[in-house]
Amino acid sequence: MKIHLDKSSSLSLYRQVAGGVRQLIRSGELREGAQLPATRRLATVLGIHRNTVIAAYRCLEEWGLTKSSVGSGTFVTVSAAEAGDFATGAGPRFPASDSPRKAGHAEHDQARLFSWRPLLKPARGLHPDPMEACRIDRFSVPESPILLNGAVPDHRQFPMDEFATCMRELLADAGPSLLQYGPIEGYEPLRSWIVEWLRSSGVEGLDTGRVFVVSGSQQGIDLLSRLLLSPGDCVALEQPGYTGAFMVLRQAGARMMTVPVDKEGLRLDVLEELLEAEPIKFLYTMPCYQNPTGISLSARRRLELLQLARRHSLAIVEDHYSSPLRYWGEPLRPLLADEPTGCVSHLGTFSKILFPGLRLGWMVVPDELCQPMRKLRWATDLSSGTLSQRVLERFCRGDHLERHLKKLRQINARRLSSMLQALEREFPAGAHWTRPSGGMTLWAELPERIDCQDLLRDAAARGVLFTPGVAFYPNGGGHNAMRLSFNRESEDRIRRGIHLLGELIKERLQMRGKDRSGAGDAASFL
């Protein structure tokens, strides 16, 4: 860290150190979650006493900019924008006195607003923060932008009339128990329907007692992480991979060990090397239409992964967030269907195939985890909402879901085809992209000299939104990549959006005076 100290100044040295660190935060050189140097090391670098640095760190914590934890270190707890707000008085003001709690300033201390920031746990580094990378409100965006971002359903396709009919029928038939607490595992008739649904994809002999209804697969990841992980445990996961899983695992204090994907899915050779080098608590994977790439694990690798799991006693958490959205090719079996040893936990959700706002999904766990999961669920949110579970069960039993999925597959297949054709026509040589057979998203990689976060700013100004690749790399990377969603816009708007993106990319390549071919710049897995 570069901090200038003026020993002839009337401002004490520890305040100068604290002010220097604050400026590094405001400039973005120190990001939220970054760890400050150890006090002894910084004191040596600056040529001052260690106690001066300790006082400076205490001052920063008092200001709400950092949080210290014994044995872990001192971490930045605010973003550059928030640090700027503090400096202009929008947040808790910095003490005017030389010391944050100097004797004789009792009135000032009483007037200061209480801050919760010093109580926050240290952020565990995802750099950059995926939430920050996905934010659109920092850009100037015209009305009705073309939405090629977000792995969410098109709300215009929601079967509202059918759902409303099911709701009216339920309210007419049910008594007050409809609004009582439900079982921890979830509404039993809905869990039975989930068992039947999974049987249609190859999962035989599943006991309903192993099925938990949860608030989307996101809660399933959170519950399993709470149950299985201690701070410092290693979890293997795909890269690029699902941002929501990164956020949960970071909160759990896990070390994320990434495994690349190629056109056949997870690289099992890299995973095996990792298993031999590190004690891995579990593998988190999306074997079907992976978010963000849309790639599915090939049949060959699927069998090899299960064999690898048996050899290394590897636990697997498979997330089938969009597996029903198959547009062509053979149906994809979940790993759960072919793993008799009980090493697989399975997650699914209604959020991507129906209504995200219902916040309902399911989790299938091995028998050994059922009772611990019941206790954990009771300690967190007791259960999912009874009303939403019961109306959803009625909706699914009435074949409304199957009819909705049939319609959705036809619409999304046309949209995906339109995007793939537009990419072939509009993107320059040297760009590569995946060609999924289902799901909601595909992955494009541009020549290395293109920064997609910078590209997003200009694309947003011209009315096209996408998600930059850095959001899907928990330990850094993906600057020249983007995730494109094809299920939220009409075919015509998709073509227009890809055309605008292609123009912007070509402009950047021309400005840099480079060869447009970009051969060898893109990642090999595409």
C-alpha positions as a printed NumPy array, in Angstrom:
array([[  0.   ,   0.   ,   0.   ],
       [  1.29 ,   3.451,  -0.948],
       [  0.665,   5.863,   1.934],
       [  2.447,   9.2  ,   2.193],
       [  3.356,  10.334,   5.714],
       [  4.374,  13.867,   6.685],
       [  6.111,  13.688,  10.064],
       [  6.212,  17.484,  10.263],
       [  2.41 ,  17.706,  10.027],
       [  0.296,  18.63 ,  13.062],
       [ -1.968,  15.679,  12.181],
       [ -0.945,  12.607,  14.139],
       [  0.708,   9.784,  12.233],
       [ -1.985,   7.234,  13.   ],
       [ -4.611,   9.61 ,  11.519],
       [ -2.441,  10.027,   8.433],
       [ -2.219,   6.227,   8.07 ],
       [ -5.964,   5.841,   8.548],
       [ -6.636,   8.629,   6.053],
       [ -4.294,   7.039,   3.537],
       [ -6.086,   3.699,   3.795],
       [ -9.455,   5.463,   3.47 ],
       [ -8.249,   7.114,   0.258],
       [ -7.137,   3.74 ,  -1.151],
       [-10.639,   2.397,  -0.445],
       [-12.294,   5.41 ,  -2.068],
       [-10.09 ,   5.073,  -5.18 ],
       [-10.985,   1.381,  -5.539],
       [ -7.406,   0.181,  -5.004],
       [ -8.616,  -1.562,  -1.841],
       [-11.922,  -3.278,  -2.614],
       [-14.602,  -4.498,  -0.245],
       [-13.402,  -7.753,   1.287],
       [ -9.699,  -6.954,   0.807],
       [ -7.409,  -7.809,   3.716],
       [ -5.132,  -5.08 ,   5.047],
       [ -1.466,  -5.869,   5.693],
       [ -0.551,  -7.147,   9.145],
       [  0.224,  -4.278,  11.541],
       [  3.845,  -5.327,  11.992],
       [  4.43 ,  -5.549,   8.241],
       [  2.855,  -2.166,   7.475],
       [  4.784,  -0.539,  10.308],
       [  8.053,  -1.846,   8.824],
       [  7.144,  -0.622,   5.335],
       [  6.185,   2.852,   6.601],
       [  9.061,   3.096,   9.086],
       [  6.828,   3.797,  12.085],
       [  6.013,   2.077,  15.37 ],
       [  3.622,  -0.845,  15.221],
       [  1.388,   0.784,  17.871],
       [  0.797,   3.666,  15.448],
       [ -0.567,   1.231,  12.843],
       [ -2.693,  -0.504,  15.497],
       [ -4.206,   2.866,  16.43 ],
       [ -4.843,   3.624,  12.734],
       [ -6.646,   0.289,  12.263],
       [ -8.765,   0.991,  15.342],
       [ -9.644,   4.372,  13.844],
       [-10.681,   2.77 ,  10.543],
       [-12.893,   0.313,  12.414],
       [-14.412,   3.168,  14.407],
       [-15.227,   4.888,  11.113],
       [-16.951,   1.73 ,   9.902],
       [-14.567,   1.106,   7.006],
       [-12.949,  -2.088,   8.277],
       [-13.537,  -5.002,  10.607],
       [-10.812,  -6.779,  12.583],
       [-11.004, -10.347,  13.79 ],
       [ -8.462, -12.035,  16.052],
       [ -6.577, -14.666,  14.093],
       [ -8.089, -13.6  ,  10.746],
       [ -6.878, -10.043,  10.198],
       [ -8.426,  -6.72 ,   9.216],
       [-10.756,  -6.528,   6.212],
       [-12.364,  -3.697,   4.223],
       [-16.145,  -3.729,   4.786],
       [-17.328,  -1.028,   2.358],
       [-17.199,  -0.362,  -1.375],
       [-15.462,   2.629,  -2.946],
       [-18.828,   4.37 ,  -3.377],
       [-19.755,   3.816,   0.262],
       [-16.387,   5.104,   1.438],
       [-17.035,   8.206,  -0.646],
       [-20.471,   8.618,   0.956],
       [-18.873,   8.491,   4.37 ],
       [-16.441,  11.195,   3.432],
       [-19.212,  13.531,   2.256],
       [-21.349,  12.926,   5.281],
       [-23.992,  10.615,   3.78 ],
       [-23.013,   7.894,   6.226],
       [-21.615,   8.02 ,   9.774],
       [-19.319,  11.048,   9.918],
       [-15.644,  10.765,  10.709],
       [-14.751,  12.156,  14.125],
       [-13.492,  15.721,  13.925],
       [-11.098,  15.193,  16.815],
       [ -7.655,  13.673,  16.507],
       [ -8.805,  10.576,  18.369],
       [-12.115,   8.795,  17.717],
       [-12.781,   8.542,  21.453],
       [-10.702,  11.283,  22.983],
       [-11.327,  12.261,  26.585],
       [-13.335,  15.445,  26.96 ],
       [-15.566,  14.814,  23.946],
       [-18.457,  13.108,  25.738],
       [-21.095,  15.24 ,  24.031],
       [-19.643,  14.426,  20.617],
       [-19.59 ,  10.694,  21.445],
       [-23.233,  10.781,  22.555],
       [-24.271,  12.569,  19.351],
       [-22.555,  10.104,  17.031],
       [-24.865,   7.734,  15.183],
       [-24.52 ,   4.086,  16.082],
       [-22.909,   2.022,  13.302],
       [-23.426,  -1.686,  12.728],
       [-20.524,  -1.909,  10.296],
       [-17.888,  -2.767,  12.914],
       [-20.058,  -5.743,  13.923],
       [-20.131,  -7.265,  10.44 ],
       [-18.155, -10.427,   9.866],
       [-15.177,  -9.883,   7.552],
       [-16.142, -10.311,   3.916],
       [-14.519, -13.342,   2.352],
       [-13.006, -12.398,  -0.951],
       [-14.812, -12.717,  -4.222],
       [-12.976, -10.313,  -6.482],
       [-14.726,  -8.697,  -8.13 ],
       [-17.951,  -8.992,  -6.174],
       [-20.461, -10.748,  -8.513],
       [-23.296,  -8.562,  -7.246],
       [-21.326,  -5.463,  -8.202],
       [-20.459,  -6.888, -11.628],
       [-24.149,  -7.607, -12.322],
       [-25.441,  -4.181, -11.248],
       [-27.1  ,  -2.226, -14.043],
       [-28.203,   0.827, -12.043],
       [-24.66 ,   2.251, -12.318],
       [-25.198,   2.781, -16.069],
       [-27.352,   5.078, -18.149],
       [-29.901,   2.76 , -19.781],
       [-32.644,   3.87 , -22.186],
       [-36.25 ,   2.769, -21.801],
       [-37.14 ,  -0.837, -22.714],
       [-33.606,  -2.227, -23.092],
       [-33.061,  -5.583, -24.786],
       [-32.655,  -8.025, -21.901],
       [-29.959, -10.556, -22.7  ],
       [-29.048, -10.696, -18.999],
       [-30.571, -12.631, -16.114],
       [-31.361, -16.356, -15.995],
       [-35.021, -15.743, -15.207],
       [-38.238, -16.745, -17.013],
       [-40.173, -14.478, -19.346],
       [-43.061, -13.275, -17.178],
       [-45.185, -12.724, -20.289],
       [-45.378, -16.503, -20.642],
       [-46.616, -17.159, -17.09 ],
       [-49.818, -19.303, -17.085],
       [-51.688, -16.801, -14.926],
       [-55.26 , -17.9  , -15.765],
       [-54.611, -21.55 , -14.909],
       [-52.836, -20.606, -11.686],
       [-55.664, -18.249, -10.692],
       [-58.183, -21.036, -11.251],
       [-56.201, -23.378,  -8.988],
       [-55.996, -20.686,  -6.328],
       [-59.746, -20.023,  -6.377],
       [-60.515, -23.732,  -6.17 ],
       [-58.117, -24.2  ,  -3.274],
       [-59.522, -21.271,  -1.294],
       [-63.061, -22.55 ,  -1.875],
       [-62.239, -26.092,  -0.755],
       [-59.792, -25.549,   2.108],
       [-60.384, -24.62 ,   5.724],
       [-58.332, -22.479,   8.118],
       [-55.564, -25.119,   8.212],
       [-54.528, -23.829,   4.802],
       [-52.795, -20.95 ,   6.576],
       [-51.266, -22.915,   9.452],
       [-47.63 , -23.956,   9.78 ],
       [-46.753, -26.917,   7.586],
       [-44.376, -29.856,   8.072],
       [-40.664, -29.076,   8.165],
       [-40.071, -31.312,   5.126],
       [-42.895, -29.659,   3.19 ],
       [-46.467, -30.44 ,   2.108],
       [-46.588, -34.226,   1.71 ],
       [-48.769, -34.37 ,  -1.463],
       [-46.375, -31.96 ,  -3.207],
       [-43.384, -34.044,  -2.114],
       [-45.133, -37.146,  -3.502],
       [-45.648, -35.362,  -6.808],
       [-41.926, -34.446,  -6.863],
       [-41.055, -38.135,  -6.388],
       [-43.255, -38.985,  -9.405],
       [-41.681, -36.147, -11.416],
       [-38.167, -37.425, -10.656],
       [-39.226, -40.987, -11.522],
       [-40.052, -39.783, -15.04 ],
       [-36.39 , -38.696, -15.393],
       [-35.019, -42.051, -14.199],
       [-34.897, -41.784, -10.38 ],
       [-36.448, -45.017,  -9.109],
       [-37.328, -46.091,  -5.557],
       [-37.067, -42.636,  -3.989],
       [-38.535, -42.356,  -0.486],
       [-40.694, -39.256,   0.023],
       [-39.016, -38.799,   3.422],
       [-35.798, -37.793,   1.654],
       [-37.498, -34.898,  -0.155],
       [-37.599, -31.403,   1.356],
       [-39.532, -28.519,  -0.151],
       [-37.319, -25.421,   0.039],
       [-37.397, -21.784,  -1.062],
       [-35.809, -22.496,  -4.425],
       [-32.595, -24.389,  -5.04 ],
       [-30.722, -21.383,  -3.641],
       [-31.975, -22.222,  -0.151],
       [-31.008, -25.836,  -0.738],
       [-27.399, -24.789,  -1.371],
       [-27.493, -22.637,   1.747],
       [-28.906, -25.397,   3.972],
       [-26.386, -27.976,   2.768],
       [-23.554, -25.481,   3.26 ],
       [-24.715, -24.714,   6.803],
       [-24.991, -28.415,   7.558],
       [-21.713, -29.589,   6.029],
       [-19.188, -26.75 ,   5.971],
       [-16.889, -25.198,   8.539],
       [-14.796, -22.098,   7.748],
       [-11.797, -23.083,   5.665],
       [-13.325, -26.242,   4.181],
       [-12.7  , -26.8  ,   0.465],
       [-15.549, -27.091,  -2.032],
       [-14.981, -27.977,  -5.683],
       [-17.149, -26.228,  -8.271],
       [-17.241, -25.394, -11.948],
       [-15.589, -22.351, -13.499],
       [-17.244, -20.437, -14.971],
       [-20.018, -21.304, -12.573],
       [-23.17 , -20.219, -10.777],
       [-22.829, -16.868,  -9.013],
       [-25.488, -17.688,  -6.394],
       [-23.481, -20.69 ,  -5.21 ],
       [-20.354, -18.533,  -4.907],
       [-22.186, -16.105,  -2.632],
       [-23.5  , -18.869,  -0.357],
       [-20.147, -20.617,  -0.12 ],
       [-18.375, -17.357,   0.654],
       [-20.758, -16.705,   3.536],
       [-20.05 , -20.217,   4.817],
       [-16.314, -19.457,   4.843],
       [-15.518, -22.144,   2.262],
       [-12.434, -22.173,   0.071],
       [-13.67 , -22.422,  -3.51 ],
       [-11.511, -24.733,  -5.623],
       [-12.541, -24.25 ,  -9.233],
       [-12.561, -26.848, -11.996],
       [-12.791, -25.683, -15.629],
       [-15.443, -26.859, -18.059],
       [-15.034, -27.645, -21.73 ],
       [-17.518, -28.679, -24.433],
       [-18.234, -31.961, -22.585],
       [-18.717, -30.299, -19.204],
       [-16.659, -30.624, -16.046],
       [-12.961, -31.426, -16.622],
       [-12.624, -34.656, -14.649],
       [ -8.846, -34.847, -15.073],
       [ -8.501, -31.53 , -13.238],
       [-11.035, -32.62 , -10.61 ],
       [ -9.088, -35.814,  -9.923],
       [ -5.851, -33.878,  -9.498],
       [ -7.644, -31.624,  -7.045],
       [ -9.047, -34.566,  -5.088],
       [ -5.55 , -36.004,  -4.747],
       [ -4.142, -32.673,  -3.535],
       [ -6.904, -31.276,  -1.294],
       [ -9.51 , -32.639,   1.15 ],
       [-12.697, -31.679,  -0.737],
       [-15.9  , -31.547,   1.344],
       [-18.169, -31.825,  -1.69 ],
       [-18.479, -31.029,  -5.404],
       [-21.181, -28.568,  -6.435],
       [-22.136, -29.058, -10.08 ],
       [-24.826, -28.287, -12.667],
       [-24.614, -31.314, -14.981],
       [-27.529, -30.193, -17.206],
       [-27.52 , -26.883, -19.141],
       [-25.036, -25.36 , -16.756],
       [-25.387, -21.736, -15.733],
       [-23.729, -19.761, -17.305],
       [-22.426, -21.821, -20.239],
       [-25.472, -23.957, -21.114],
       [-23.105, -26.95 , -21.435],
       [-24.245, -30.385, -20.246],
       [-22.046, -33.157, -18.892],
       [-21.562, -35.748, -21.628],
       [-22.84 , -39.292, -21.066],
       [-19.256, -40.582, -20.963],
       [-18.122, -38.069, -18.36 ],
       [-21.29 , -38.569, -16.368],
       [-20.367, -42.216, -15.774],
       [-16.723, -41.313, -15.172],
       [-17.72 , -38.716, -12.57 ],
       [-19.741, -41.277, -10.624],
       [-16.82 , -43.731, -10.765],
       [-14.475, -40.982,  -9.581],
       [-16.817, -40.153,  -6.717],
       [-16.808, -43.781,  -5.573],
       [-13.013, -44.045,  -5.718],
       [-12.481, -40.869,  -3.718],
       [-15.598, -41.005,  -1.481],
       [-16.637, -37.672,  -2.992],
       [-19.956, -36.136,  -2.005],
       [-21.81 , -34.46 ,  -4.902],
       [-24.434, -31.734,  -4.802],
       [-26.105, -31.597,  -8.234],
       [-28.243, -28.602,  -9.134],
       [-30.841, -29.245, -11.848],
       [-32.068, -25.681, -12.011],
       [-33.308, -25.882, -15.627],
       [-33.133, -29.531, -16.733],
       [-36.837, -29.646, -17.828],
       [-36.058, -26.93 , -20.414],
       [-34.807, -29.33 , -23.1  ],
       [-35.255, -28.141, -26.692],
       [-33.635, -30.936, -28.677],
       [-31.618, -34.09 , -28.064],
       [-32.123, -36.889, -25.57 ],
       [-33.46 , -36.239, -22.034],
       [-30.677, -35.868, -19.473],
       [-30.729, -38.144, -16.439],
       [-29.803, -36.716, -13.054],
       [-26.768, -38.205, -11.339],
       [-29.144, -39.225,  -8.555],
       [-30.692, -41.782, -10.923],
       [-27.485, -43.845, -11.167],
       [-25.757, -43.445,  -7.803],
       [-26.822, -46.237,  -5.413],
       [-24.189, -45.498,  -2.756],
       [-25.913, -42.339,  -1.509],
       [-23.172, -39.825,  -2.34 ],
       [-25.475, -37.478,  -4.294],
       [-27.754, -34.727,  -2.986],
       [-30.104, -33.323,  -5.617],
       [-31.562, -29.819,  -6.019],
       [-34.391, -28.659,  -8.268],
       [-36.564, -25.577,  -8.55 ],
       [-39.864, -24.291,  -9.907],
       [-38.337, -20.821, -10.256],
       [-36.919, -21.361, -13.753],
       [-39.773, -23.415, -15.212],
       [-42.748, -21.595, -13.678],
       [-42.964, -18.69 , -11.179],
       [-39.799, -17.389,  -9.447],
       [-41.956, -15.376,  -7.025],
       [-43.385, -18.522,  -5.439],
       [-39.872, -19.278,  -4.107],
       [-40.357, -23.029,  -4.179],
       [-37.977, -25.825,  -5.065],
       [-36.919, -29.189,  -3.719],
       [-33.932, -30.926,  -2.212],
       [-33.31 , -34.684,  -2.059],
       [-30.766, -35.754,   0.558],
       [-29.377, -39.172,   1.571],
       [-31.033, -40.916,   4.544],
       [-28.108, -40.004,   6.825],
       [-28.791, -36.297,   6.351],
       [-32.563, -36.346,   6.812],
       [-32.677, -35.896,  10.581],
       [-29.854, -33.317,  10.755],
       [-31.591, -31.424,   7.947],
       [-34.9  , -31.425,   9.817],
       [-33.211, -29.896,  12.865],
       [-31.427, -27.289,  10.749],
       [-34.592, -26.394,   8.845],
       [-36.488, -25.929,  12.105],
       [-33.743, -23.573,  13.284],
       [-33.821, -21.458,  10.121],
       [-37.315, -20.868,   8.7  ],
       [-39.424, -23.792,  10.032],
       [-40.833, -24.637,   6.573],
       [-41.925, -23.22 ,   3.238],
       [-45.288, -21.444,   2.952],
       [-48.26 , -23.811,   3.145],
       [-50.522, -21.836,   0.793],
       [-47.978, -21.654,  -2.033],
       [-47.133, -25.36 ,  -1.727],
       [-50.756, -26.462,  -1.816],
       [-51.743, -24.331,  -4.796],
       [-48.631, -25.461,  -6.669],
       [-49.429, -29.133,  -6.006],
       [-52.924, -28.592,  -7.402],
       [-51.463, -26.814, -10.432],
       [-49.012, -29.66 , -11.148],
       [-51.526, -32.451, -10.578],
       [-53.839, -30.796, -13.081],
       [-51.235, -31.17 , -15.86 ],
       [-50.944, -27.394, -16.147],
       [-47.174, -27.59 , -15.658],
       [-46.673, -30.07 , -18.49 ],
       [-48.748, -27.972, -20.895],
       [-46.835, -24.845, -19.853],
       [-43.475, -26.576, -20.369],
       [-44.479, -27.812, -23.817],
       [-45.291, -24.238, -24.859],
       [-42.139, -22.861, -23.213],
       [-39.878, -25.366, -24.966],
       [-41.231, -24.367, -28.37 ],
       [-40.82 , -20.628, -27.705],
       [-37.348, -20.912, -26.167],
       [-36.102, -23.255, -28.911],
       [-36.94 , -20.605, -31.524],
       [-35.281, -17.879, -29.444],
       [-32.128, -19.943, -28.929],
       [-31.925, -20.702, -32.651],
       [-32.328, -16.99 , -33.431],
       [-29.495, -16.097, -31.056],
       [-27.132, -18.74 , -32.449],
       [-27.818, -17.635, -36.032],
       [-27.325, -13.975, -35.081],
       [-24.016, -14.735, -33.365],
       [-22.754, -16.482, -36.499],
       [-23.717, -13.472, -38.575],
       [-22.781, -10.56 , -36.283],
       [-19.853, -11.51 , -34.035],
       [-16.315, -11.125, -35.413],
       [-13.839, -13.891, -36.145],
       [-12.01 , -14.853, -32.974],
       [-15.228, -14.896, -30.899],
       [-16.519, -18.28 , -29.747],
       [-19.7  , -19.383, -28.014],
       [-21.439, -22.475, -26.692],
       [-24.371, -24.15 , -28.442],
       [-26.63 , -25.518, -25.708],
       [-29.581, -27.819, -26.324],
       [-31.59 , -26.479, -23.389],
       [-31.636, -24.13 , -20.42 ],
       [-31.674, -20.335, -20.527],
       [-28.179, -19.104, -21.284],
       [-25.124, -19.496, -23.457],
       [-21.532, -18.33 , -23.019],
       [-19.515, -16.222, -25.431],
       [-15.81 , -15.453, -25.295],
       [-14.24 , -12.589, -27.224],
       [-10.627, -11.867, -28.151],
       [ -8.56 , -11.244, -25.022],
       [ -8.201,  -7.531, -25.654],
       [-11.947,  -6.94 , -25.198],
       [-13.011,  -6.125, -21.617],
       [-16.683,  -7.071, -21.274],
       [-17.285,  -4.922, -18.193],
       [-16.231,  -1.907, -20.234],
       [-18.269,  -3.207, -23.174],
       [-21.37 ,  -3.449, -20.97 ],
       [-21.257,   0.268, -20.198],
       [-21.496,   1.182, -23.886],
       [-23.959,  -1.612, -24.654],
       [-26.254,  -0.453, -21.848],
       [-26.191,   3.096, -23.224],
       [-27.359,   1.693, -26.566],
       [-30.088,  -0.387, -24.921],
       [-28.602,  -3.894, -24.701],
       [-27.884,  -5.68 , -21.424],
       [-25.836,  -8.81 , -20.796],
       [-23.879, -10.218, -17.843],
       [-20.073,  -9.838, -17.915],
       [-18.058, -13.01 , -17.437],
       [-16.202, -11.82 , -14.323],
       [-19.388, -12.525, -12.312],
       [-18.887, -16.263, -12.881],
       [-15.252, -16.543, -11.78 ],
       [-15.017, -16.577,  -7.962],
       [-11.241, -16.241,  -7.869],
       [-10.799, -13.801, -10.75 ],
       [-10.927, -14.137, -14.538],
       [-13.478, -14.051, -17.328],
       [-12.865, -10.419, -18.306],
       [-13.319, -11.146, -22.041],
       [-16.442, -13.304, -21.642],
       [-20.192, -12.728, -21.36 ],
       [-23.308, -14.696, -20.491],
       [-26.189, -14.193, -22.923],
       [-29.761, -15.137, -21.978],
       [-32.111, -15.994, -24.81 ],
       [-35.409, -16.691, -23.037],
       [-36.602, -13.174, -22.095],
       [-36.886, -11.473, -25.474],
       [-38.617, -11.993, -28.825],
       [-36.643, -13.387, -31.733],
       [-36.576,  -9.982, -33.445],
       [-35.217,  -8.19 , -30.338],
       [-32.617, -10.918, -29.827],
       [-31.364, -10.406, -33.38 ],
       [-31.271,  -6.646, -32.868],
       [-29.409,  -6.998, -29.553],
       [-26.754,  -9.307, -31.001],
       [-26.348,  -6.948, -33.97 ],
       [-25.663,  -3.998, -31.644],
       [-23.213,  -6.043, -29.556],
       [-21.419,  -7.178, -32.706],
       [-21.048,  -3.57 , -33.85 ],
       [-19.576,  -2.501, -30.512],
       [-17.12 ,  -5.394, -30.423],
       [-15.911,  -4.689, -33.965],
       [-15.5  ,  -0.992, -33.149],
       [-13.259,  -1.899, -30.206],
       [-11.135,  -4.223, -32.282],
       [-10.701,  -1.528, -34.922],
       [ -9.811,   1.119, -32.32 ],
       [ -7.017,  -1.058, -30.983],
       [ -5.617,  -1.487, -34.48 ],
       [ -5.404,  -5.261, -34.027],
       [ -5.957,  -8.103, -36.421],
       [ -9.692,  -8.866, -36.353],
       [ -9.126, -12.585, -36.6  ],
       [ -8.127, -12.825, -32.911],
       [ -7.008, -16.399, -33.542],
       [ -5.906, -18.107, -30.359],
       [ -7.325, -15.395, -28.111],
       [-10.437, -17.229, -26.989],
       [-10.516, -19.951, -24.338],
       [ -9.943, -23.482, -25.594],
       [-13.097, -25.059, -24.201],
       [-15.182, -23.271, -26.837]])
